[in-house]
Amino acid sequence: MTLTLPQNSRLMSKDFTFGVATASFQIEGANTEDGRLPSIWDTFCATPGKVFNGDDGSQACDHYHLWRKDIDLIKSLNVDAYRLSIAWPRVMFEDGTPNPKGIEFYKSLVQTLQNEGLKVFVTLYHWDLPQHLEDKGGWLNRETAYRFTQYADLMTRELSPWVDYWATFNEPFCAALLGYEYGIHAPGLAKPEYGRQAAHHILLAHGLSMPVIRKNCPKAQAGIVLNMNRSYAASDKTEDQFAALVRETLDNQFFIEPLLKGQYPRLLKDILPHYLPSVLPGDMALIQAPLDFLGLNFYTCNHNAYDPDTLFKDVKRGGDVEYTDIGWEVAPQAFTELLVNLNKQYDLPPMYITENGAACADQVENGEVEDKQRVRYLNSHLNAVHKAIEAGVDIRGYFAWSLMDNFEWAEGYSKRFGLIYVDYETQERTIKQSGHAYRSFLKERS
């Protein structure tokens, strides 16, 4: 199976960046080694009933020790770039002083990536808040935004020569809402007011740190990564159309509108005022700091019916619909629509698709992994990006999620997103059919 795009597609040009992505807690392991402090995800994993099968990130893919071999695998896929995240608890002690061993790990990693000719995309926060900050209120505490800025200052100074792109946060929606509003991710709190206030403090931390990154890394690009799904109404009924609008506003516009327009959606003031966070004077101007790029993560879409208690509820679409192993609808047309709609609504900075991929029920048979669904998924979604570019959206790159199977948060090790299969007992890596298809596709570019 192959990946195929029109020959004139901008994606086929060498100036379009292709990469693979990972996150620190999901792959590194070594969660007590070399002075690394506990994170909220270590605590969450140790709480019975929170993570599938009681799994944790103590070993994961053991990338902390196997990173040189993993860079060889990255190189073998013919990609241009690697997107990684830094574990805040690994590089900074509780009193704010640097952890030299943790910093040296990342310094060696990014130096080697650069030496191998790869562009380096670094995300400062991919959900692993130090537990000692959560003990003081976490993202509900405004002070955490200022502590994040100190952390951002440290890491951008230390790694400046070897990083091409800095993202402050990965998916504020998940960090704030899944962790503080729905309670299904760390730290496991569950109140709408908590989720939105946590989100505001995360966006504030982003805004506070952008000038710091620019000062320390004048040659690098700086931005943020949002995740979005396309929200549809379950029917043509007015109430279902309204439900989809509310979902779109709460999930998507709540995060992009402050960044690009310096305000939270006005709709909420009239309909859901308790979803509006407490904002201090000057906050929105900070949050609206100019972006060099916007990262977008996309996986699926959702369909919404009206609910008198919650205003919207998820419903499954009828008909011949394909789902991945995690239960997400395969909807490449929704990807194109989302991108085109955003481009109409906002004056967007250059965009990178920083995550896109599928969980499949992968198995090794005779030394191979035939993940045909993932190949189809990648092919259809790459073509969706092509169509968005043809419609005028300025997209500069695409990162497959993920480089390899890993700890999939509340799903533990039960879901596999990787282009590379990981045997967690032996740590053996096997490139899947999708990885081979991605590699062959990238080799054909002119």
C-alpha positions in Angstrom: 0.0 0.0 0.0 1.2 3.5 -0.9 0.6 7.1 -0.2 -0.4 9.1 -3.3 -0.9 12.8 -3.9 -1.3 14.8 -7.1 2.1 15.5 -8.6 1.6 19.2 -8.5 0.8 19.2 -4.8 2.7 21.6 -2.7 3.2 18.6 -0.3 5.4 17.0 -2.9 7.9 19.9 -2.8 11.0 19.7 -0.7 10.1 23.0 0.9 7.2 21.4 2.7 8.3 20.0 6.0 7.4 16.4 6.9 8.1 14.9 10.3 7.1 12.6 13.1 6.1 13.6 16.7 6.3 12.3 20.2 5.8 13.6 23.8 8.1 13.2 26.8 5.9 11.4 29.3 4.6 9.1 26.6 8.0 7.7 25.5 10.8 8.6 27.9 10.3 6.4 31.0 13.1 6.8 33.6 10.6 8.8 35.7 12.8 8.8 38.9 16.2 8.9 37.2 18.8 11.7 37.4 16.7 13.8 39.8 13.5 13.9 37.7 10.7 15.1 40.0 7.2 13.6 40.0 4.6 15.0 37.5 0.9 15.1 37.8 0.8 12.1 35.4 2.9 10.0 37.8 0.4 10.8 40.5 -2.6 10.2 38.2 -1.2 6.8 37.1 -0.7 5.8 40.7 -4.4 6.5 41.5 -6.5 3.3 41.2 -9.0 3.3 38.3 -7.6 6.3 36.5 -5.5 4.6 33.8 -6.5 1.5 31.8 -5.0 -1.6 33.3 -3.1 0.4 35.9 -0.5 1.3 33.3 2.1 4.0 34.0 4.9 5.9 32.3 7.7 4.5 34.5 9.3 2.7 31.5 7.2 3.6 28.4 9.5 3.2 25.4 12.6 3.8 27.5 13.5 6.6 25.1 15.6 8.2 27.9 18.2 5.4 27.3 17.4 4.4 23.7 17.2 7.9 22.2 20.2 7.4 19.9 18.7 4.3 18.3 15.4 6.2 18.0 17.1 9.0 16.1 18.4 6.4 13.7 14.8 5.2 13.2 13.6 8.8 12.6 16.3 9.3 10.0 15.4 6.0 8.3 11.9 7.4 7.6 13.2 10.1 5.3 11.5 12.9 7.4 12.7 16.5 7.5 11.9 17.1 11.2 11.2 15.7 14.6 8.8 17.2 17.1 9.5 16.4 20.7 8.5 17.8 24.1 10.5 18.6 27.2 9.5 17.2 30.6 9.5 20.2 33.0 10.0 17.9 36.1 13.2 16.6 34.5 15.0 19.9 34.0 14.1 22.0 37.0 14.1 21.4 40.8 11.4 22.5 43.1 13.2 25.7 44.1 13.5 26.7 40.4 17.2 25.8 40.0 18.2 23.8 36.9 18.7 20.1 37.0 22.0 19.7 35.0 21.5 16.0 34.2 18.0 16.6 32.8 19.1 19.5 30.7 22.1 17.6 29.4 19.7 14.8 28.2 17.8 17.3 26.0 20.9 19.1 24.9 22.4 15.9 23.7 19.2 15.0 21.9 18.7 18.2 20.0 22.3 18.6 19.2 22.3 15.1 17.6 19.1 15.8 15.7 20.7 18.9 14.3 23.9 17.1 13.4 21.8 14.5 11.5 20.3 17.3 9.4 16.8 17.3 11.0 14.8 20.4 11.9 14.0 20.4 15.6 10.5 21.3 16.8 10.3 21.5 20.6 7.1 21.8 22.7 7.7 23.1 26.2 4.6 21.7 27.8 2.9 18.4 26.8 0.8 18.0 30.0 3.4 16.8 32.5 3.2 19.6 35.1 5.5 19.1 38.1 3.4 17.7 41.0 4.7 20.2 43.5 3.1 23.0 41.4 -0.2 21.1 41.3 0.0 20.8 45.1 -0.2 24.6 45.1 -3.2 24.7 42.8 -1.7 23.8 39.4 -3.2 25.7 36.5 -5.9 27.0 38.8 -3.2 29.1 40.4 -2.2 32.1 38.4 1.3 31.8 39.8 1.9 28.7 37.7 1.9 30.9 34.6 4.8 32.8 36.0 6.6 29.7 37.0 6.1 28.4 33.5 7.8 31.5 32.1 10.8 30.9 34.3 11.0 27.3 32.9 10.6 28.6 29.4 13.4 31.1 29.9 15.7 28.3 31.2 15.1 25.9 28.4 15.2 28.4 25.6 18.5 29.8 26.8 20.0 26.3 27.2 18.8 24.9 23.9 18.7 28.0 21.7 21.4 27.0 19.2 19.7 23.7 18.2 16.0 24.4 18.1 14.3 25.7 15.0 10.7 25.9 16.3 9.3 26.4 19.8 5.8 25.7 20.8 4.8 26.9 24.2 1.9 24.4 24.8 0.5 21.3 23.2 -3.3 21.2 23.2 -4.4 23.6 26.0 -7.9 22.0 25.5 -6.7 18.7 26.8 -4.4 20.0 29.5 -7.2 22.2 30.9 -10.5 20.7 30.1 -9.7 16.9 30.2 -7.6 17.6 33.4 -9.7 20.2 35.3 -13.2 20.1 33.7 -13.9 16.5 32.8 -11.4 14.8 35.2 -10.4 12.1 32.7 -6.8 13.3 32.5 -4.4 14.4 35.2 -4.9 16.0 37.7 -8.4 14.6 37.6 -10.5 17.5 38.7 -14.0 18.0 37.3 -15.8 21.4 37.3 -16.5 23.6 34.3 -15.2 26.7 36.1 -12.0 24.9 36.9 -11.4 23.9 33.3 -11.9 27.3 31.9 -9.8 29.1 34.5 -7.0 26.6 34.0 -7.3 27.2 30.3 -6.9 31.0 30.8 -3.8 30.6 33.0 -2.3 28.3 30.3 -3.0 30.9 27.6 -1.6 33.5 29.9 1.6 31.5 30.4 1.9 31.2 26.7 1.6 35.0 26.3 4.0 35.7 29.1 6.6 33.4 27.6 6.5 34.4 23.9 8.7 37.5 24.4 11.1 35.5 26.5 11.4 32.9 23.7 12.0 35.6 21.1 14.6 37.3 23.2 16.5 34.0 23.9 16.0 32.5 20.4 15.9 35.3 17.9 16.5 33.0 14.9 13.8 30.5 15.9 10.0 30.5 15.2 7.7 30.6 18.2 4.0 29.5 18.4 1.5 27.2 20.1 -0.3 24.0 19.2 -4.1 23.7 19.4 -6.2 20.5 18.8 -9.5 20.8 17.0 -12.2 18.5 15.8 -14.9 19.5 13.3 -18.2 19.8 15.0 -21.4 18.9 13.1 -25.0 19.0 14.0 -26.7 15.5 14.3 -29.6 16.7 12.2 -31.1 19.7 10.4 -33.2 20.5 13.5 -32.6 24.0 14.9 -31.8 22.7 18.4 -29.1 20.3 17.0 -27.6 23.1 14.9 -27.4 25.1 18.1 -25.8 22.2 19.9 -23.1 22.0 17.3 -22.5 25.8 17.6 -22.1 25.5 21.4 -19.7 22.6 21.0 -17.7 24.4 18.3 -17.5 27.5 20.5 -16.4 25.7 23.7 -14.0 23.3 22.1 -12.4 25.3 19.3 -13.2 29.1 19.4 -12.6 29.3 23.1 -8.9 28.7 22.5 -8.1 30.3 19.1 -10.1 33.5 19.5 -8.1 34.8 22.5 -4.9 34.0 20.6 -5.9 35.8 17.4 -8.5 38.3 18.5 -7.7 38.9 22.1 -11.1 37.9 23.4 -13.1 34.9 24.5 -16.2 34.1 22.4 -18.9 36.7 23.0 -21.6 34.0 22.6 -20.6 32.6 26.0 -21.4 35.8 27.8 -25.1 35.5 27.0 -25.5 31.7 27.0 -22.9 30.2 29.2 -21.4 33.0 31.4 -20.1 30.5 34.0 -17.7 29.2 31.3 -15.9 32.6 31.2 -12.8 32.7 33.3 -11.6 35.5 35.6 -9.4 37.8 33.5 -7.2 40.5 34.9 -6.5 43.8 33.0 -3.8 43.3 30.4 -4.2 39.5 30.2 -5.8 39.4 26.7 -3.1 41.7 25.2 -0.5 39.3 26.5 -2.3 36.2 25.2 -2.6 37.9 21.8 1.1 38.0 21.3 1.9 37.6 17.6 2.5 34.0 16.5 5.2 33.0 14.0 3.2 29.8 13.4 0.1 27.9 14.7 0.3 24.2 15.1 -2.9 22.2 14.6 -3.6 18.7 15.8 -6.5 16.8 14.1 -7.8 13.3 14.5 -11.6 13.2 14.0 -15.0 15.0 14.0 -18.0 14.9 16.3 -21.8 15.0 15.8 -23.9 16.8 18.3 -27.6 16.6 19.4 -29.3 19.0 21.7 -29.4 18.1 25.4 -31.5 20.2 27.8 -29.0 19.8 30.6 -25.6 20.1 28.8 -26.8 21.8 25.6 -25.0 19.2 23.5 -24.2 15.5 23.5 -22.1 13.3 21.3 -24.0 11.0 18.9 -22.7 8.5 16.4 -23.4 9.2 12.7 -25.5 6.6 11.0 -24.6 4.8 7.7 -21.3 3.4 6.5 -18.8 5.0 8.8 -15.3 3.9 9.6 -13.8 4.1 13.1 -10.3 3.7 14.4 -9.4 1.4 17.3 -10.0 4.2 19.8 -13.5 4.8 18.5 -12.9 7.9 16.5 -14.6 8.5 13.2 -12.3 8.6 10.1 -13.3 12.0 8.5 -10.7 13.5 6.2 -13.4 15.7 4.6 -13.9 17.3 8.0 -10.2 18.0 8.2 -10.3 20.1 5.0 -13.5 21.8 6.1 -12.0 22.7 9.5 -8.9 24.2 7.9 -10.8 26.2 5.2 -13.3 27.5 7.8 -10.5 28.7 10.1 -8.9 30.5 7.2 -12.1 32.3 6.5 -12.7 33.2 10.1 -9.2 34.4 11.1 -6.1 36.0 9.7 -4.0 32.9 10.4 -0.3 32.7 10.7 1.5 30.0 8.8 0.3 26.6 10.0 1.8 23.3 10.7 -0.2 20.1 11.1 1.7 19.0 14.2 -0.2 15.8 14.9 -2.4 13.6 12.7 -2.8 9.8 13.0 -4.9 6.8 13.8 -5.0 4.2 16.6 -5.2 0.7 15.1 -5.3 -2.8 16.6 -1.8 -3.6 15.4 -0.1 -7.0 15.8 3.3 -8.3 14.7 2.9 -11.4 12.5 6.0 -13.0 10.9 8.0 -9.9 11.9 5.7 -7.5 10.1 2.8 -5.2 11.0 0.2 -4.8 8.3 -1.7 -1.7 9.5 -3.7 -1.1 6.3 -6.2 1.2 8.0 -3.5 3.6 9.1 -2.1 3.7 5.6 -5.5 4.6 4.3 -5.9 7.1 7.1 -2.6 8.9 6.3 -3.3 8.9 2.6 -6.8 10.4 2.9 -5.6 13.0 5.5 -2.6 14.1 3.5 -4.9 14.6 0.5 -7.2 16.6 2.9 -4.3 18.9 3.6 -3.6 19.2 -0.1 -7.2 20.3 -0.7 -6.9 22.9 2.1 -3.8 24.3 0.6 -5.4 24.5 -2.8 -8.3 26.4 -1.2 -5.8 29.0 0.1 -4.7 27.8 3.6 -1.0 28.5 4.3 0.2 25.1 5.6 3.9 24.6 5.8 4.3 21.1 7.2 2.8 17.9 8.5 3.8 15.6 11.4 2.5 12.1 11.7 1.4 11.0 15.2 3.3 9.2 16.3 6.8 8.1 15.7 6.2 4.9 17.7 3.6 3.3 19.9 3.7 4.8 23.4 1.9 5.4 26.7 -1.5 6.7 25.5 -2.5 8.7 28.6 -5.7 7.3 30.2 -5.7 4.5 27.7 -2.4 3.2 29.0 -0.7 0.9 26.5 -3.9 -0.4 25.0 -3.9 1.9 22.0 -1.3 2.1 19.3 -0.7 5.2 17.2 2.8 4.6 16.0 4.4 4.2 12.6 6.7 2.0 14.5 5.5 -0.9 16.7 7.0 -1.2 20.2 7.2 -4.4 22.2 7.0 -3.0 25.7 8.6 -6.1 27.3 11.7 -6.3 25.0 11.7 -2.6 23.7 12.1 -4.0 20.2 11.0 -1.6 17.5 9.4 -2.8 14.2 8.6 -0.4 11.4 4.9 -1.0 10.4 3.5 -1.0 6.9 2.5 2.6 7.5 6.0 3.6 8.4 7.4 2.0 5.2 4.7 3.8 3.2 5.5 7.1 4.8 9.2 6.5 4.1 8.6 5.6 0.4 6.3 8.6 -0.1 8.9 11.0 1.3 11.6 9.6 -0.8 9.6 10.4 -4.0 9.5 14.2 -3.3 11.3 16.5 -5.8 
